[in-house]
Amino acid sequence: MSTASSVRGGSSTQAAERKQTVLIAGDGIGGLATAVGLAQAGFGVTVPEQAQQLGEIGAGIQLGPNAFHTLDFLGVGEAALDGAVFIDRLVPPYGVNRMSAAR
């Protein structure tokens, strides 16, 4: 079964001027950011998704400061920070012998 969420944002004047709905294929970070931006610009947006509910999958992603500036610009920065997990130290494996690049 497929679910879809529709979002409409922007002012009523913008929405009246743009009677277009955009279909976004993909509800990853890029697709959802695009959906929020288009909705804020007054477009109707539909993001189809097979899952009944969105949630955590996998190990997560790491976002740098510029990503959070973008989330703030879209108006969802605080919500993203509320669900964020912060780390004290990042030690990625480096090269073939897996020696640490940052200690």
Secondary structure as GFF3:
##gff-version 3
##sequence-region A 1 103
A	DSSP	beta_strand	3	8	.	.	.	ID=ss1
A	DSSP	alpha_helix	12	17	.	.	.	ID=ss2
A	DSSP	beta_strand	21	23	.	.	.	ID=ss3
A	DSSP	alpha_helix	29	40	.	.	.	ID=ss4
A	DSSP	beta_strand	44	49	.	.	.	ID=ss5
A	DSSP	alpha_helix	65	74	.	.	.	ID=ss6
A	DSSP	alpha_helix	77	82	.	.	.	ID=ss7
A	DSSP	beta_strand	93	94	.	.	.	ID=ss8
A	DSSP	beta_strand	99	100	.	.	.	ID=ss9
###
